[in-house]
Every structure is written in structure tokens, then in C-alpha cells.
């Protein structure tokens, strides 16, 4: 409880306090500005741009991870498949790797010159000139989404596997006796029974996608031209650099953005939980 209070409760509470002050992160906390930081935040177009990119990253990573993880789970849940446990381990290994390390490695893998991906494509004569994966706005965001999906695909696969292995075998035996093919079994037995699990996986995936600072900052630092700057990177720039603030960090303003982002994340969680409850009631 002491550790939880010192490293979680206290910092969150102080972020709310700092949000009402003009404060660079050091010195006395004596310049109270009330709601001025919040008004400046609402009027800042860079903040809304970072929010839009956060939503793009969230949608892209979730729409790629959840269905593809289900496909992997269905394939690796086959008991007749040789080496399925080895393949599960290989898919899961990126999950336990440090995100910052993955970002640094992938920055080299997708480098415009000397990167592994471009070297392979050029050796196979699939492209004449190197592709600037991380130097073009939309392509950089797409690349980060793919890397993030690869990084966290394993844990989503494990969730789907847990759901698949909890389904009663007698239903599949009955379907086989009735002459149902694999597609009919999947459509009329597997999918309906997996919907509750799928909704929970979707909720977890959405919340996880809001935490992407380490990967994005180590791969692009929010560039090129702030095209991959999500809210977390926006907060970091104000809190610990002078990229936006003209030579001095703005911890108070960064705390305001962090509070807003926290409220947004809580709102998304509560909304999804309400949807899940309504869905469960409807099923009952």
C-alpha cells in the first residue's frame, strides 16, 4: 500500500494540483492561474491534432490485433497441429520484450538506408529505391501500428486461446454428428460463444493502445513533423523539453494535458463497460 500510494496515488493527485499553476517543474509552486491552463489546452490546435492521432493509432492497432490474434488462436488451438506450443511461444516472445528496446531495434530495421526491411526488398527486386518507412507521415504511423500489433499480438492470442479452450467439447461433437462443416461450426457455435470474451478483449486492447509512448518515442520521437505525435508524446514535450514552450518546460501545462487524457481514458473505459453490461443483459 505504501508503494502504491507513493508511486501512483501521490503523483496522480499532484498532477491535478500542478494543472492549476504555471510551473516549470522546479522552484516554488507559487504562480496560481486557476483554469487558464485548461483554457489554453482547449484552444491549442496541436493538442487536438495529437488527440486525433491517438484515436488513429488506437483504431489501427485494435482493428489489426484483435481479428488477427483470433486467427492465430484458432490455428494454434488445433491439437493435431505439430509444434503448436513452439509457435505459441514464438508469437508470445515480443510481449515480454521491453517496449523501448523493441522501438530502438525496429528503428534500425525500418531505417531508410541500411535497414533490414529495405535491404530485403531491394535484394528481391521488389523496390528500386529505399522506402522511407519512418520519414513519411502516414507511412510512419502505419509502420508503428504494425510494430505495436506485432509486439502485443501474443497476449491477445493467449486471451483468445483461453476463450476457445473454455468452450464445451460436446457442442462440437454434436455438430460433427449432425454433419456441420468447419465453417458452419465456427459461425454458429464458436463465434456466438466467444462474443463475451471478445468484448472483454476489445476493451483491454483499446485501453492498452492508449499507452504507446515508449514505442512511438523510440521509433520516431513523434516525427516526422509531429505526424506520429500522440497525446503522451505531446505531454512529454511540455513536461521535460522546450520543444513547444520557447526555452522552458511547462510542467503545469503538461499536467493539465495529462489530467485531460486521464479523464478521457476513464470515460472510454466507463463507456465500454456500460456497453458490455447492456450486451450481457441483452444476451440473458
N, C-alpha and C positions, 0 to 999 in steps of 0.2 A: 504493500500500500504506500509505503514511503517513496519507493522508486517511481511508482505510478503517479503520485502527486507531484514529485519534483520534476519529472521529465515529460509529463503530459498535462495534468490539470493546471499547474502553475504557468507554464508557457502559454497555454490557450487563454487563460484568464488575463495574463499580462498583454497579450496581443490585443485584446479588447480595450485595455487601458491605453496602450500606445496609440491606438487608432484615433484617439481624441487629442493628440498632441503633434506638434511639429518637432520632430526629434530625429537627429542623425544616427542614433544608435549609441551615443556616448555622451557624457556630460549630464548636467542636471535635467530632470524632466519638469520643466517649468513654463513651457510655452503652450498653454492650453488653447485649442482652436475649435473645440466643440465638434460640430458636424461638417466643418469646412473640408476635411479630407474626404468625407463621403460625397460631398457635392462635387469636388474636383474629380473624384473617381468616376462618377456618373457622366461627367462632361468629357472625359478623356476618350477619344476615338481609339487610341492604342489599346485601351483596356477591352473595349468591345470587340476589337479585332482579335485579341488574344482569346477572348471567350468564344468567338466563332471558331477559331482554330482548335480550341479544346473540344468543342462539340464535333467537329470534323474528325479529329483523332479518335474520339470516343466511338462514334458511329462506325468508322472504318475498321478499328480493331475488333469491336464486338461482332460486327457482321461477318468478319473473316474468321475469328477464333471459334465462335460457338458452333456454326454448322460444320466446319472442317474438323473440329475436335470430336464432334459426334460421328463423323465419317470414320475417323481413326479408331474411335472406341468400338464401333460396330465391326470394323475389320479385325481389330486385335482381340475382340471378345470371342472370336471363333476358336473353340477348343481344338479343332482339327488343324489349325494353322501352326506350323512348326516355327519355333523361335519367337512366339508371340511375347513372352516375357522379356526377351532381349530387345525386341522392338519397342516395347513399352518403356524400358529403361532408357533407350536412346532418345525417345521423344521427351522423356521427363528430365533428362540431364540439364537442358538450358534453364529449367526452373530454379535449380539450386545454385546456379552460377550468379555471381554478383552482377547486378544490373549495370553498374558503372564500368566494370571490366568488359561486359558484353558490348557496351556502347563504344568503348575505345577500340576493341577488336573490329567491330563492324565498320567503324570509321575508316579503318585501313582496308578492309575487304571491299568496300564500295568507293574507294578513292578513285578520282578521275584518272590519275596516272600511277601505274604500278599496282592498282588494286586487283585482287584476285578475280572478281567478277568480270571486270573489263578484260583482263588477260585471257580468261577462258573464252569469252565471247569473240575476241579478236583471233585467237588461235583456231577457233571453229569457223572463222569467216562469217560470223553472224552479224558483225558490225565492222565498218571500216575505221571509224574514229572512236575514241573512248567516250562513253556515256557519262555525263556529269550528274551522277546519281544524287549527290548531296549539294550541288551547286545550282540547282534549278528549283524554284519554289514548290510547285505541285509535285514534281518528281521526288524531291527531298521528303515531303510529307508522306507520300506513298511508300517510300523506302523505309521510313521509320515505322509506319504502320505494319509493314510486312515483318520487320525485325521484331517489333513488340509482339506480334502474333506468334512468331516462331518461339520467342522467349517464354511466353506464358501458355502456349498450346498444351503442354504436358499436364498442367494442373487441371485444365478444363476437361481434358481427356479422362483423367482419373475420376472426376466428378461424374462424367457420363458413364464410365465403366461401373461405378458404384450403383448408379441407377439401373443399368442394364442387368447387373448381376442380382438385383433385388426383385426382378420380375419373376412371377411364378412359372416354373417349367411346365406345369400341367396344361397351361393355356396353349403353349407351343405344341405340346404333344397332341392336344385336341385338334388344333388347326391342321397338323400334319395328317391326322386320321381323316379329317373332313376334306382333304385334298387341296388345301390352300397352298399357293406357291409362295416364294420368298417375298415378293413384292406385296402380296395381299397380307401376309403375316406382319410385315413391317408397318404397313399402312393402317391396319385395323386392330393390331394388338400392341406393337412396340410403341408407336407414336402416341396413342391416347394415354397409355400408362406412363410414358416418360414426360408428359406435359408438366406435371407439378415439379419434377426435378429440373426440367428445362427452364422453367420460370425462375427458380432459385439460381441456377447457373447464370442466367441472363442478368439477374440483379447483381450477382457477385462480379460479373465481367464488366458491367457498367461502372461500378464503384472502383474497381481496380484500374480501369482505363483513365480515371481522373488523376491517378498518381503516376506521372510519366516523366518527372523532372530529370532523374538520373540518366535515362536513356537519351532523351532529347538533348540535354545539355552536353553530354559527352560526344554525341554524334555531330551536332550542328551548332550548338550554343544558341539555338533559336533562329539561326540564319537558314538560308541566305536572305538578307534583307528582312529579317523578322518573320519570314514566311512559315517557320515552324515554331514560333514563339507561342506556347500555351500559357495559361494563367500562372502556373507555377514558375515558369521562367520569367514572366513579367514581374512577379513578386520578388524574385531573386535579384533582378536588375536594380530595383529600387532599394532593396534592403541592404545589399552588400557591394554594389558598384555605383558608379556615377554615369551610367550609360544614358539615362533619361534626365537626371536631376541636375545637370550642369556643374559637376565637380564635387558633389557631396551626396552621400547616401541619405535616403529618406525612410528611416525605419518606421516612423509613424504612418506615413502614407502606405508603405508596403504592408503594414499590419492591417490597415483598412481594407486593402485588396484581399488579404488572407481571410479576414473575417467574412467578407462578402462571399468569397469562394467556399468557405466552410458552411455558410448558410445555404448556398446553392447545393452543395453536396448533400447536406441534411435534407433539403427539400426534395431532391431527386430520390433519396432513399425512402423517405416517407411516402412519396407518391407511388413508387414501385411496390412498397409494402401494402399500400391500400389496394392497388390493382391485384396483388396476389391474394389478399383476403377476399375481395369480391369474386375472384376466379374460383377460389376454394368453395365459397358459399354457393356459387352457381353450379359447380360440379356436384355438391351434396344434394 
